[in-house]
Amino acid sequence: MGDSTVTTLEGREEAVSQPVAADTRPGFLRRLRTPRRPRLWFEILLIAVSYWTYSLIRNAVPEQRAEALRNADWIWRVEHDLGIAVEESVNHAVNSVTWLIVGMNYYYATLHFVVTLGVLVWLFRSHPGRYAATRMALFATTGVALVGYYLYPLAPPRLMNGGDFIDTVMVHQTWGSMASGDLKNMSNQYAAMPSMHIGWSLWCGLTIFALASVPWVRVLGLLYPTATLVVIVATANHFWLDAVGGILCLTFGFTVARLWYGALPYRLPQLVPAVALKQPRPQPASPR
Protein backbone atom coordinates (compact mmCIF):
# COMPACT_ATOMS: atom_id res chain seq x y z
CA MET A 1 0.00 0.00 0.00
CA GLY A 2 1.20 3.51 -0.75
CA ASP A 3 3.62 2.39 -3.53
CA SER A 4 3.54 3.43 -7.19
CA THR A 5 5.49 2.26 -10.20
CA VAL A 6 7.77 4.22 -12.51
CA THR A 7 9.45 3.21 -15.74
CA THR A 8 13.22 3.66 -15.95
CA LEU A 9 15.23 4.39 -19.07
CA GLU A 10 15.89 0.71 -19.50
CA GLY A 11 12.14 0.12 -19.63
CA ARG A 12 11.89 -1.66 -16.33
CA GLU A 13 9.25 -0.83 -13.79
CA GLU A 14 10.39 -0.21 -10.26
CA ALA A 15 8.33 0.33 -7.15
CA VAL A 16 8.83 3.73 -5.57
CA SER A 17 7.61 4.09 -2.02
CA GLN A 18 5.71 7.29 -1.33
CA PRO A 19 5.94 8.71 2.20
CA VAL A 20 2.76 8.38 4.22
CA ALA A 21 1.71 11.53 6.01
CA ALA A 22 2.48 11.39 9.72
CA ASP A 23 -0.49 10.94 12.03
CA THR A 24 -0.67 14.33 13.74
CA ARG A 25 -3.62 13.49 15.96
CA PRO A 26 -2.84 14.34 19.61
CA GLY A 27 -2.46 11.52 22.10
CA PHE A 28 -5.12 10.59 24.63
CA LEU A 29 -3.50 12.45 27.53
CA ARG A 30 -2.98 15.57 25.45
CA ARG A 31 -6.62 15.52 24.37
CA LEU A 32 -7.70 15.34 28.01
CA ARG A 33 -5.55 18.36 28.84
CA THR A 34 -6.81 20.43 25.91
CA PRO A 35 -9.77 22.72 26.76
CA ARG A 36 -12.92 21.68 24.92
CA ARG A 37 -16.40 23.11 24.73
CA PRO A 38 -18.27 21.80 27.80
CA ARG A 39 -21.40 19.74 27.28
CA LEU A 40 -24.41 20.87 29.29
CA TRP A 41 -25.83 17.45 30.12
CA PHE A 42 -22.43 16.18 31.26
CA GLU A 43 -21.76 19.22 33.46
CA ILE A 44 -25.15 19.01 35.16
CA LEU A 45 -24.64 15.31 35.83
CA LEU A 46 -21.06 15.85 37.01
CA ILE A 47 -21.97 18.64 39.43
CA ALA A 48 -24.95 16.71 40.82
CA VAL A 49 -22.97 13.51 41.35
CA SER A 50 -19.96 15.37 42.74
CA TYR A 51 -22.00 17.33 45.28
CA TRP A 52 -23.89 14.20 46.31
CA THR A 53 -20.57 12.40 46.80
CA TYR A 54 -19.10 15.34 48.69
CA SER A 55 -22.08 15.50 51.05
CA LEU A 56 -22.08 11.73 51.53
CA ILE A 57 -18.39 11.56 52.42
CA ARG A 58 -18.43 14.70 54.56
CA ASN A 59 -21.38 13.49 56.59
CA ALA A 60 -20.04 9.94 56.81
CA VAL A 61 -16.89 11.11 58.58
CA PRO A 62 -17.20 10.00 62.22
CA GLU A 63 -18.38 12.82 64.45
CA GLN A 64 -15.52 12.57 66.91
CA ARG A 65 -17.01 14.94 69.44
CA ALA A 66 -14.34 14.74 72.13
CA GLU A 67 -11.49 15.28 69.68
CA ALA A 68 -13.41 18.01 67.86
CA LEU A 69 -13.92 19.90 71.11
CA ARG A 70 -10.25 19.51 72.09
CA ASN A 71 -9.23 20.86 68.70
CA ALA A 72 -11.59 23.81 69.11
CA ASP A 73 -10.03 24.64 72.48
CA TRP A 74 -6.57 24.49 70.88
CA ILE A 75 -7.60 26.74 67.98
CA TRP A 76 -9.09 29.23 70.45
CA ARG A 77 -5.87 29.30 72.50
CA VAL A 78 -3.76 29.80 69.39
CA GLU A 79 -5.92 32.70 68.26
CA HIS A 80 -5.59 34.29 71.69
CA ASP A 81 -1.82 33.95 71.46
CA LEU A 82 -1.95 35.58 67.99
CA GLY A 83 -4.22 38.35 69.24
CA ILE A 84 -7.00 37.57 66.73
CA ALA A 85 -9.52 35.88 69.02
CA VAL A 86 -12.31 38.40 68.48
CA GLU A 87 -14.94 36.01 67.10
CA GLU A 88 -16.97 36.13 70.32
CA SER A 89 -17.11 39.94 70.30
CA VAL A 90 -18.18 39.98 66.64
CA ASN A 91 -20.79 37.30 67.31
CA HIS A 92 -22.37 39.26 70.19
CA ALA A 93 -22.19 42.63 68.46
CA VAL A 94 -23.89 41.48 65.26
CA ASN A 95 -26.44 39.38 67.15
CA SER A 96 -27.67 42.54 68.88
CA VAL A 97 -28.91 43.84 65.50
CA THR A 98 -31.75 41.44 64.72
CA TRP A 99 -32.34 42.30 61.06
CA LEU A 100 -28.61 42.06 60.35
CA ILE A 101 -28.00 38.70 61.97
CA VAL A 102 -31.16 37.21 60.46
CA GLY A 103 -29.97 38.33 57.05
CA MET A 104 -26.58 36.76 57.74
CA ASN A 105 -28.21 33.48 58.71
CA TYR A 106 -29.94 33.28 55.34
CA TYR A 107 -26.78 34.47 53.58
CA TYR A 108 -24.86 31.60 55.19
CA ALA A 109 -27.47 29.05 54.17
CA THR A 110 -28.11 30.10 50.56
CA LEU A 111 -25.46 32.20 48.81
CA HIS A 112 -22.83 29.51 49.32
CA PHE A 113 -24.64 27.44 46.70
CA VAL A 114 -26.44 30.07 44.64
CA VAL A 115 -23.41 32.23 43.83
CA THR A 116 -21.14 29.24 43.14
CA LEU A 117 -23.62 27.71 40.70
CA GLY A 118 -24.19 31.13 39.14
CA VAL A 119 -20.47 31.58 38.46
CA LEU A 120 -20.26 28.09 36.95
CA VAL A 121 -23.16 28.89 34.60
CA TRP A 122 -21.53 32.20 33.62
CA LEU A 123 -18.24 30.45 32.87
CA PHE A 124 -20.04 27.80 30.85
CA ARG A 125 -21.77 30.38 28.68
CA SER A 126 -19.18 33.14 28.36
CA HIS A 127 -15.79 31.48 28.96
CA PRO A 128 -15.99 27.91 27.64
CA GLY A 129 -12.24 27.77 27.07
CA ARG A 130 -11.60 28.44 30.77
CA TYR A 131 -14.53 26.51 32.19
CA ALA A 132 -12.97 23.06 32.61
CA ALA A 133 -9.78 24.35 34.25
CA THR A 134 -11.64 26.66 36.63
CA ARG A 135 -14.09 23.90 37.50
CA MET A 136 -11.15 21.57 38.17
CA ALA A 137 -9.73 24.10 40.64
CA LEU A 138 -13.05 24.15 42.49
CA PHE A 139 -13.38 20.37 42.54
CA ALA A 140 -9.79 19.84 43.72
CA THR A 141 -10.36 22.42 46.46
CA THR A 142 -13.43 20.56 47.66
CA GLY A 143 -11.72 17.18 47.44
CA VAL A 144 -8.79 18.14 49.63
CA ALA A 145 -11.23 19.70 52.12
CA LEU A 146 -12.75 16.25 52.65
CA VAL A 147 -9.33 15.05 53.77
CA GLY A 148 -9.25 17.88 56.30
CA TYR A 149 -12.67 16.94 57.67
CA TYR A 150 -11.52 13.38 58.18
CA LEU A 151 -8.12 14.10 59.70
CA TYR A 152 -9.01 17.14 61.80
CA PRO A 153 -12.52 17.13 63.29
CA LEU A 154 -13.28 20.57 64.70
CA ALA A 155 -16.25 21.92 66.60
CA PRO A 156 -17.52 25.34 65.49
CA PRO A 157 -17.38 28.13 68.08
CA ARG A 158 -21.10 27.85 68.90
CA LEU A 159 -20.56 24.26 70.12
CA MET A 160 -17.49 24.91 72.26
CA ASN A 161 -17.41 23.82 75.89
CA GLY A 162 -17.50 26.77 78.21
CA GLY A 163 -17.78 29.26 75.38
CA ASP A 164 -20.16 32.19 75.39
CA PHE A 165 -20.93 32.08 71.68
CA ILE A 166 -24.50 32.51 70.45
CA ASP A 167 -25.99 30.03 68.00
CA THR A 168 -27.79 32.69 65.98
CA VAL A 169 -29.95 30.18 64.09
CA MET A 170 -31.33 28.73 67.32
CA VAL A 171 -31.85 32.11 68.96
CA HIS A 172 -33.64 33.73 66.03
CA GLN A 173 -35.39 30.57 64.79
CA THR A 174 -34.16 30.99 61.24
CA TRP A 175 -33.10 28.49 58.63
CA GLY A 176 -29.47 29.43 58.48
CA SER A 177 -27.26 26.39 58.97
CA MET A 178 -27.34 22.73 58.07
CA ALA A 179 -25.65 22.10 61.41
CA SER A 180 -28.20 23.80 63.66
CA GLY A 181 -31.78 23.24 64.66
CA ASP A 182 -33.82 20.51 63.00
CA LEU A 183 -31.24 20.07 60.23
CA LYS A 184 -28.33 19.19 62.49
CA ASN A 185 -28.87 15.44 62.14
CA MET A 186 -28.39 15.75 58.35
CA SER A 187 -24.89 17.16 58.57
CA ASN A 188 -21.61 16.50 60.35
CA GLN A 189 -21.43 19.23 62.97
CA TYR A 190 -17.71 18.78 63.51
CA ALA A 191 -16.51 19.48 59.96
CA ALA A 192 -15.55 23.12 60.45
CA MET A 193 -11.92 22.94 59.27
CA PRO A 194 -11.39 23.99 56.53
CA SER A 195 -14.19 26.43 55.76
CA MET A 196 -15.57 25.74 52.31
CA HIS A 197 -17.72 28.85 52.64
CA ILE A 198 -14.41 30.69 52.31
CA GLY A 199 -12.91 28.31 49.77
CA TRP A 200 -15.91 28.52 47.44
CA SER A 201 -16.58 32.24 47.92
CA LEU A 202 -12.95 33.13 47.26
CA TRP A 203 -13.03 30.94 44.13
CA CYS A 204 -16.10 32.90 43.00
CA GLY A 205 -14.57 36.24 43.89
CA LEU A 206 -11.28 35.63 42.11
CA THR A 207 -13.06 34.30 39.03
CA ILE A 208 -15.34 37.31 38.81
CA PHE A 209 -12.50 39.75 39.43
CA ALA A 210 -10.24 38.13 36.84
CA LEU A 211 -12.77 37.67 34.05
CA ALA A 212 -15.54 40.25 34.43
CA SER A 213 -15.33 43.28 32.15
CA VAL A 214 -17.52 45.67 34.18
CA PRO A 215 -15.52 47.42 36.95
CA TRP A 216 -18.25 47.45 39.60
CA VAL A 217 -18.88 43.73 39.05
CA ARG A 218 -15.20 43.08 39.63
CA VAL A 219 -15.40 45.02 42.89
CA LEU A 220 -18.40 42.93 43.95
CA GLY A 221 -16.33 39.85 43.23
CA LEU A 222 -13.76 40.94 45.81
CA LEU A 223 -16.41 41.99 48.34
CA TYR A 224 -18.19 38.64 48.23
CA PRO A 225 -15.52 36.54 50.05
CA THR A 226 -14.90 39.44 52.43
CA ALA A 227 -18.59 39.53 53.39
CA THR A 228 -18.61 35.75 53.68
CA LEU A 229 -15.73 35.90 56.16
CA VAL A 230 -17.70 38.30 58.36
CA VAL A 231 -20.80 36.11 58.13
CA ILE A 232 -19.14 32.82 59.11
CA VAL A 233 -17.61 34.49 62.16
CA ALA A 234 -20.68 36.50 63.18
CA THR A 235 -22.90 33.41 63.07
CA ALA A 236 -20.35 31.46 65.19
CA ASN A 237 -19.97 28.76 62.56
CA HIS A 238 -16.20 29.18 62.07
CA PHE A 239 -13.00 30.52 63.56
CA TRP A 240 -10.72 32.87 61.63
CA LEU A 241 -8.27 30.01 61.20
CA ASP A 242 -10.93 27.89 59.49
CA ALA A 243 -10.89 30.54 56.79
CA VAL A 244 -7.12 30.17 56.49
CA GLY A 245 -7.70 26.44 55.95
CA GLY A 246 -10.15 27.25 53.16
CA ILE A 247 -7.61 29.53 51.47
CA LEU A 248 -4.95 26.81 51.62
CA CYS A 249 -7.37 24.32 50.03
CA LEU A 250 -8.11 26.79 47.23
CA THR A 251 -4.38 27.26 46.66
CA PHE A 252 -4.08 23.51 46.26
CA GLY A 253 -7.01 23.50 43.82
CA PHE A 254 -5.48 26.15 41.56
CA THR A 255 -2.12 24.37 41.71
CA VAL A 256 -3.73 21.15 40.44
CA ALA A 257 -5.43 23.03 37.59
CA ARG A 258 -2.19 24.84 36.74
CA LEU A 259 -0.21 21.61 36.57
CA TRP A 260 -2.84 19.83 34.48
CA TYR A 261 -3.53 22.57 31.92
CA GLY A 262 -0.10 24.17 31.92
CA ALA A 263 -1.46 27.61 32.86
CA LEU A 264 -3.69 29.23 35.42
CA PRO A 265 -7.35 28.88 34.38
CA TYR A 266 -7.80 32.61 33.82
CA ARG A 267 -4.87 32.73 31.38
CA LEU A 268 -6.34 30.15 29.04
CA PRO A 269 -8.18 31.32 25.89
CA GLN A 270 -11.72 32.51 26.50
CA LEU A 271 -13.15 30.53 23.60
CA VAL A 272 -12.49 26.95 22.61
CA PRO A 273 -10.49 26.79 19.37
CA ALA A 274 -12.17 25.06 16.47
CA VAL A 275 -11.16 21.43 16.07
CA ALA A 276 -8.87 21.06 13.08
CA LEU A 277 -10.15 18.77 10.36
CA LYS A 278 -8.27 15.54 10.09
CA GLN A 279 -5.98 15.34 7.14
CA PRO A 280 -7.05 12.46 4.87
CA ARG A 281 -4.52 9.74 4.44
CA PRO A 282 -3.02 9.62 0.92
CA GLN A 283 -4.61 7.00 -1.26
CA PRO A 284 -2.44 4.57 -3.25
CA ALA A 285 -2.03 5.42 -6.88
CA SER A 286 -4.19 3.33 -9.15
CA PRO A 287 -2.20 1.08 -11.47
CA ARG A 288 -2.07 2.04 -15.08
C-alpha positions, -999 to 999 in steps of 0.1 A, spaced: 0 0 0 12 35 -7 36 24 -35 35 34 -72 55 23 -102 78 42 -125 94 32 -157 132 37 -159 152 44 -191 159 7 -195 121 1 -196 119 -17 -163 92 -8 -138 104 -2 -103 83 3 -72 88 37 -56 76 41 -20 57 73 -13 59 87 22 28 84 42 17 115 60 25 114 97 -5 109 120 -7 143 137 -36 135 160 -28 143 196 -25 115 221 -51 106 246 -35 125 275 -30 156 255 -66 155 244 -77 153 280 -56 184 288 -68 204 259 -98 227 268 -129 217 249 -164 231 247 -183 218 278 -214 197 273 -244 209 293 -258 175 301 -224 162 313 -218 192 335 -252 190 352 -246 153 358 -211 159 370 -220 186 394 -250 167 408 -230 135 414 -200 154 427 -220 173 453 -239 142 463 -206 124 468 -191 153 487 -221 155 511 -221 117 515 -184 116 524 -184 147 546 -214 135 566 -200 99 568 -169 111 586 -172 100 622 -184 128 645 -155 126 669 -170 149 694 -143 147 721 -115 153 697 -134 180 679 -139 199 711 -103 195 721 -92 209 687 -116 238 691 -100 246 725 -66 245 709 -76 267 680 -91 292 704 -59 293 725 -38 298 694 -59 327 683 -56 343 717 -18 340 715 -19 356 680 -42 383 692 -70 376 667 -95 359 690 -123 384 685 -149 360 671 -170 361 703 -171 399 703 -182 400 666 -208 373 673 -224 393 702 -222 426 685 -239 415 653 -264 394 672 -277 425 689 -289 438 655 -318 414 647 -323 423 611 -286 421 603 -280 387 620 -312 372 605 -300 383 571 -266 368 577 -282 335 587 -299 333 553 -268 345 536 -249 316 552 -275 290 542 -281 301 506 -255 322 488 -228 295 493 -246 274 467 -264 301 446 -234 322 438 -211 292 431 -236 277 407 -242 311 391 -205 316 385 -203 281 370 -232 289 346 -215 322 336 -182 305 329 -200 278 308 -218 304 287 -192 331 284 -158 315 290 -160 279 276 -122 278 271 -116 284 308 -145 265 322 -130 231 326 -98 244 342 -116 267 366 -141 239 375 -112 216 382 -97 241 406 -131 242 425 -134 204 425 -98 198 437 -104 224 465 -134 206 477 -117 172 474 -88 181 496 -112 197 521 -127 163 527 -93 150 538 -92 179 563 -127 169 577 -115 134 582 -81 141 597 -90 171 618 -125 171 633 -133 206 647 -162 219 666 -175 253 655 -174 281 681 -211 279 689 -206 243 701 -175 249 723 -174 238 759 -175 268 782 -178 293 754 -202 322 754 -209 321 717 -245 325 704 -260 300 680 -278 327 660 -299 302 641 -313 287 673 -318 321 690 -336 337 660 -354 306 648 -342 310 612 -331 285 586 -295 294 585 -273 264 590 -273 227 581 -257 221 614 -282 238 637 -318 232 647 -338 205 630 -312 201 602 -283 192 625 -289 154 621 -284 157 584 -249 172 586 -216 165 604 -214 192 630 -177 188 635 -165 195 600 -155 231 604 -119 229 593 -114 240 565 -142 264 558 -156 257 523 -177 288 526 -144 307 523 -129 283 498 -159 285 474 -166 322 479 -129 331 473 -130 309 441 -161 329 430 -146 362 439 -113 356 421 -131 343 390 -153 373 388 -125 398 394 -102 381 368 -128 377 340 -155 403 344 -153 433 322 -175 457 342 -155 474 370 -182 474 396 -189 437 391 -152 431 396 -154 450 429 -184 429 440 -163 399 432 -138 409 458 -164 420 483 -182 386 482 -155 365 501 -149 394 524 -186 395 534 -186 358 537 -157 359 562 -177 383 584 -208 361 581 -191 328 591 -176 345 622 -207 365 632 -229 334 631 -203 315 652 -200 288 626 -162 292 621 -130 305 636 -107 329 616 -83 300 612 -109 279 595 -109 305 568 -71 302 565 -77 264 559 -102 272 532 -76 295 515 -50 268 516 -74 243 500 -81 268 472 -44 273 467 -41 235 463 -70 235 438 -55 261 416 -21 244 417 -37 211 404 -54 230 376 -22 248 367 -2 216 366 -28 198 345 -35 226 319 -1 242 319 -15 276 329 -37 292 354 -73 289 344 -78 326 338 -49 327 314 -63 301 290 -82 313 259 -117 325 265 -132 305 236 -125 270 226 -105 268 194 -122 251 165 -112 214 161 -89 211 131 -101 188 104 -83 155 101 -60 153 71 -70 125 49 -45 97 44 -30 96 9 -46 70 -13 -24 46 -32 -20 54 -69 -42 33 -92 -22 11 -115 -21 20 -151 
